[in-house]
Amino acid sequence: MPSRELVIAFDADDTLWHNENIFEDVHARYRDMLASYHGTEAVEDAFFATEMRNLDLYGYGVKGFTLSAIETAIQLTGGKISAEEIRQLIDLGRTMLAHPVELLDGVAETLAALAPAHRLLVITKGDLRDQERKLSKSGVADYFKAAEIVSEKDTATYASILKRHDILPENFLMVGNSLKSDIFPVTALGGYAVHLPYHITWKHERSDVIPLEKNHFFTLGSLRDLPPLIEKLMVERA
């Protein structure tokens, strides 16, 4: 493998396409449904606690979200939630799974600019079928050499992916919106990471810590700024 090769991987949700805004909208409807039983803060706290308790069982994604929403509703209403209200929660989950894929600004143009000179990957966590659906419907799937849909994004996961694709950490750059999932594990391995903040961040993915590896860590305001950064890195690595 040429030493100057730089393989670029992208997170999917809230990096390539909008996602958390869909969850945020359903959260609002969920709070409204339970408003006669509990206040907003109590509903959110109970729901998040249920999601975290169930994470190892259900994983990330809409299906686990929906099951946790139903469980929390039963808990907070003391079992008084009606079958019709449960049906409404299931319908909300189904609507989320069928939601159109809406690319973030500059995604298609950026991928088109980078693909001719770089190997591009998708590395995302979540429900397998849902993530496959979104990638297929996105219109940008052909730019990627491979898609890795994983249950967790930690150093062990990234190390396994790099080994499987024969990539050295120093030849790898990850782009994503989550410091916890897309940045920290990659810089810990010696790779490059680009943080692309999204305007909404799920509580589980939030972090106030900033990576110390400044020469391998970058923050961009738009994906359109990525190609110039890659050009600069390639010059420095020459």
Summary of the structure (lengths in Angstrom):
residues: 238
radius of gyration: 19.3
end to end distance: 14.6
largest distance: 65.9
contacts: 705
relative contact order: 0.16
helix: 55%
strand: 13%
